[in-house]
């Protein structure tokens, strides 16, 4: 079964950190651009960071202004998102998605997950004291 599964979300206090994981099963990420996105209630999809799984090239829109780092583990077919200095406005559902034939910049500027090949069910991140 082809799927992406996110994990690592939860409740964190302002100023805290989280590391999200995105594990792919049923296919290899080698040919895809992988992106992390978020969507808060009533808001549109925002790209956070994207990576070419094959060569590690990354792209960061200004969504989290230097507070996020994307990485990959080829052996585990997994992509990570490290987020630091979290603030209440970072509260959202966080998704990972795999795009075929997209540059990392194109991947990070999509406005709908349907523009990608696969996406996960999302993981909730809540930043609150």
Phi and psi in degrees as GROMACS dihedral restraints (atoms count N, CA, C in turn):
[ dihedral_restraints ]
;  ai    aj    ak    al  type     phi  dphi    fc
    3     4     5     6     1   -82.9    20    10
    4     5     6     7     1   122.8    20    10
    6     7     8     9     1  -161.1    20    10
    7     8     9    10     1   157.5    20    10
    9    10    11    12     1  -115.7    20    10
   10    11    12    13     1   134.5    20    10
   12    13    14    15     1  -127.3    20    10
   13    14    15    16     1   119.8    20    10
   15    16    17    18     1   -91.6    20    10
   16    17    18    19     1   151.0    20    10
   18    19    20    21     1  -153.5    20    10
   19    20    21    22     1   168.3    20    10
   21    22    23    24     1   104.2    20    10
   22    23    24    25     1    -3.9    20    10
   24    25    26    27     1   -74.0    20    10
   25    26    27    28     1   175.7    20    10
   27    28    29    30     1   157.2    20    10
   28    29    30    31     1  -164.4    20    10
   30    31    32    33     1   -96.6    20    10
   31    32    33    34     1   129.1    20    10
   33    34    35    36     1  -137.7    20    10
   34    35    36    37     1   148.7    20    10
   36    37    38    39     1   -79.3    20    10
   37    38    39    40     1   154.1    20    10
   39    40    41    42     1   -53.1    20    10
   40    41    42    43     1   136.3    20    10
   42    43    44    45     1    90.7    20    10
   43    44    45    46     1    -8.6    20    10
   45    46    47    48     1   -82.6    20    10
   46    47    48    49     1  -178.9    20    10
   48    49    50    51     1  -129.9    20    10
   49    50    51    52     1   155.6    20    10
   51    52    53    54     1  -143.2    20    10
   52    53    54    55     1   151.0    20    10
   54    55    56    57     1  -122.8    20    10
   55    56    57    58     1   116.4    20    10
   57    58    59    60     1   -94.8    20    10
   58    59    60    61     1   148.5    20    10
   60    61    62    63     1  -121.5    20    10
   61    62    63    64     1   148.0    20    10
   63    64    65    66     1  -133.4    20    10
   64    65    66    67     1   108.7    20    10
   66    67    68    69     1  -105.4    20    10
   67    68    69    70     1   129.9    20    10
   69    70    71    72     1   -99.6    20    10
   70    71    72    73     1   138.4    20    10
   72    73    74    75     1  -134.8    20    10
   73    74    75    76     1   148.7    20    10
   75    76    77    78     1    86.4    20    10
   76    77    78    79     1    -7.3    20    10
   78    79    80    81     1  -160.3    20    10
   79    80    81    82     1   161.1    20    10
   81    82    83    84     1   -96.7    20    10
   82    83    84    85     1   143.2    20    10
   84    85    86    87     1   -81.6    20    10
   85    86    87    88     1    -1.7    20    10
   87    88    89    90     1   -54.8    20    10
   88    89    90    91     1   -29.7    20    10
   90    91    92    93     1  -102.5    20    10
   91    92    93    94     1    11.5    20    10
   93    94    95    96     1  -119.4    20    10
   94    95    96    97     1   153.0    20    10
   96    97    98    99     1   -91.0    20    10
   97    98    99   100     1   131.0    20    10
   99   100   101   102     1  -110.2    20    10
  100   101   102   103     1   134.1    20    10
  102   103   104   105     1  -128.2    20    10
  103   104   105   106     1   149.8    20    10
  105   106   107   108     1  -106.7    20    10
  106   107   108   109     1   134.3    20    10
  108   109   110   111     1  -134.4    20    10
  109   110   111   112     1   164.7    20    10
  111   112   113   114     1  -143.0    20    10
  112   113   114   115     1   155.3    20    10
  114   115   116   117     1  -142.7    20    10
  115   116   117   118     1   117.7    20    10
  117   118   119   120     1   -90.7    20    10
  118   119   120   121     1   157.9    20    10
  120   121   122   123     1   -55.4    20    10
  121   122   123   124     1   129.0    20    10
  123   124   125   126     1    77.5    20    10
  124   125   126   127     1     4.5    20    10
  126   127   128   129     1  -120.0    20    10
  127   128   129   130     1   165.4    20    10
  129   130   131   132     1   -82.7    20    10
  130   131   132   133     1   175.8    20    10
  132   133   134   135     1   -72.9    20    10
  133   134   135   136     1   133.7    20    10
  135   136   137   138     1  -119.3    20    10
  136   137   138   139     1   130.8    20    10
  138   139   140   141     1   -80.2    20    10
  139   140   141   142     1   135.7    20    10
  141   142   143   144     1  -105.3    20    10
  142   143   144   145     1   -51.4    20    10
  144   145   146   147     1  -163.8    20    10
  145   146   147   148     1   151.2    20    10
  147   148   149   150     1  -138.4    20    10
  148   149   150   151     1   151.7    20    10
  150   151   152   153     1  -143.8    20    10
  151   152   153   154     1   138.6    20    10
  153   154   155   156     1   -77.9    20    10
  154   155   156   157     1   118.9    20    10
  156   157   158   159     1   -66.0    20    10
  157   158   159   160     1   -31.2    20    10
  159   160   161   162     1   -72.5    20    10
  160   161   162   163     1   -43.1    20    10
  162   163   164   165     1  -118.3    20    10
  163   164   165   166     1    -1.5    20    10
  165   166   167   168     1    79.1    20    10
  166   167   168   169     1     5.6    20    10
  168   169   170   171     1   -63.4    20    10
  169   170   171   172     1   135.6    20    10
  171   172   173   174     1  -121.9    20    10
  172   173   174   175     1   161.6    20    10
  174   175   176   177     1  -144.7    20    10
  175   176   177   178     1   135.7    20    10
  177   178   179   180     1  -126.0    20    10
  178   179   180   181     1   110.7    20    10
  180   181   182   183     1   -65.7    20    10
  181   182   183   184     1   175.6    20    10
  183   184   185   186     1   -85.9    20    10
  184   185   186   187     1    15.4    20    10
  186   187   188   189     1   -55.7    20    10
  187   188   189   190     1   -45.1    20    10
  189   190   191   192     1  -112.9    20    10
  190   191   192   193     1    11.5    20    10
  192   193   194   195     1    46.4    20    10
  193   194   195   196     1    54.6    20    10
  195   196   197   198     1    81.9    20    10
  196   197   198   199     1     5.5    20    10
  198   199   200   201     1   -96.7    20    10
  199   200   201   202     1     5.3    20    10
  201   202   203   204     1  -128.0    20    10
  202   203   204   205     1   151.1    20    10
  204   205   206   207     1  -137.7    20    10
  205   206   207   208     1   126.8    20    10
  207   208   209   210     1  -101.6    20    10
  208   209   210   211     1   142.5    20    10
  210   211   212   213     1  -148.2    20    10
  211   212   213   214     1   171.4    20    10
  213   214   215   216     1  -141.6    20    10
  214   215   216   217     1   157.2    20    10
  216   217   218   219     1  -127.2    20    10
  217   218   219   220     1   102.7    20    10
  219   220   221   222     1   -60.8    20    10
  220   221   222   223     1   -39.9    20    10
  222   223   224   225     1   -64.5    20    10
  223   224   225   226     1   -31.2    20    10
  225   226   227   228     1   -97.7    20    10
  226   227   228   229     1    -0.9    20    10
  228   229   230   231     1    54.0    20    10
  229   230   231   232     1    45.1    20    10
  231   232   233   234     1  -134.2    20    10
  232   233   234   235     1   143.8    20    10
  234   235   236   237     1  -120.9    20    10
  235   236   237   238     1   141.6    20    10
  237   238   239   240     1  -117.9    20    10
  238   239   240   241     1   156.0    20    10
  240   241   242   243     1  -132.5    20    10
  241   242   243   244     1   112.1    20    10
  243   244   245   246     1   -93.6    20    10
  244   245   246   247     1   125.8    20    10
  246   247   248   249     1  -122.5    20    10
  247   248   249   250     1   130.4    20    10
  249   250   251   252     1  -122.1    20    10
  250   251   252   253     1   163.9    20    10
  252   253   254   255     1    49.4    20    10
  253   254   255   256     1    47.7    20    10
  255   256   257   258     1   -67.2    20    10
  256   257   258   259     1   144.2    20    10
  258   259   260   261     1  -126.3    20    10
  259   260   261   262     1   161.0    20    10
  261   262   263   264     1   -53.0    20    10
  262   263   264   265     1   -32.4    20    10
  264   265   266   267     1   -71.3    20    10
  265   266   267   268     1    -7.6    20    10
  267   268   269   270     1   -84.3    20    10
  268   269   270   271     1    -4.3    20    10
  270   271   272   273     1   -62.7    20    10
  271   272   273   274     1   124.1    20    10
  273   274   275   276     1  -176.3    20    10
  274   275   276   277     1   173.0    20    10
  276   277   278   279     1   -89.6    20    10
  277   278   279   280     1   128.7    20    10
  279   280   281   282     1  -105.1    20    10
  280   281   282   283     1   131.2    20    10
  282   283   284   285     1  -121.4    20    10
  283   284   285   286     1   148.8    20    10
  285   286   287   288     1  -112.0    20    10
  286   287   288   289     1   152.7    20    10
  288   289   290   291     1  -147.0    20    10
  289   290   291   292     1   154.5    20    10
  291   292   293   294     1  -118.8    20    10
  292   293   294   295     1   125.2    20    10
  294   295   296   297     1  -115.0    20    10
  295   296   297   298     1   135.3    20    10
  297   298   299   300     1  -104.0    20    10
  298   299   300   301     1   130.0    20    10
  300   301   302   303     1    77.9    20    10
  301   302   303   304     1    16.0    20    10
  303   304   305   306     1  -111.6    20    10
  304   305   306   307     1   141.6    20    10
  306   307   308   309     1   -72.9    20    10
  307   308   309   310     1   165.9    20    10
  309   310   311   312     1   -65.1    20    10
  310   311   312   313     1   -33.9    20    10
  312   313   314   315     1   -66.9    20    10
  313   314   315   316     1   -44.5    20    10
  315   316   317   318     1   -61.8    20    10
  316   317   318   319     1   -42.3    20    10
  318   319   320   321     1   -59.9    20    10
  319   320   321   322     1   -43.7    20    10
  321   322   323   324     1   -76.6    20    10
  322   323   324   325     1    -7.1    20    10
  324   325   326   327     1  -111.9    20    10
  325   326   327   328     1    12.5    20    10
  327   328   329   330     1   -66.5    20    10
  328   329   330   331     1   155.6    20    10
  330   331   332   333     1  -113.8    20    10
  331   332   333   334     1    -3.0    20    10
  333   334   335   336     1  -150.5    20    10
  334   335   336   337     1   135.5    20    10
  336   337   338   339     1   -63.3    20    10
  337   338   339   340     1   -19.9    20    10
  339   340   341   342     1   -66.7    20    10
  340   341   342   343     1   -12.5    20    10
  342   343   344   345     1   -77.5    20    10
  343   344   345   346     1    -7.6    20    10
  345   346   347   348     1  -105.2    20    10
  346   347   348   349     1   172.8    20    10
  348   349   350   351     1   -82.5    20    10
  349   350   351   352     1   -42.6    20    10
  351   352   353   354     1  -142.1    20    10
  352   353   354   355     1   150.0    20    10
  354   355   356   357     1  -149.4    20    10
  355   356   357   358     1   158.6    20    10
  357   358   359   360     1   -91.4    20    10
  358   359   360   361     1  -177.1    20    10
  360   361   362   363     1   -83.7    20    10
  361   362   363   364     1   -11.6    20    10
  363   364   365   366     1    92.8    20    10
  364   365   366   367     1   154.9    20    10
  366   367   368   369     1  -133.6    20    10
  367   368   369   370     1   134.5    20    10
  369   370   371   372     1   -80.2    20    10
  370   371   372   373     1   131.1    20    10
  372   373   374   375     1  -117.4    20    10
  373   374   375   376     1   123.0    20    10
  375   376   377   378     1  -122.5    20    10
  376   377   378   379     1   123.4    20    10
  378   379   380   381     1  -110.5    20    10
  379   380   381   382     1   111.9    20    10
  381   382   383   384     1  -159.7    20    10
  382   383   384   385     1   149.8    20    10
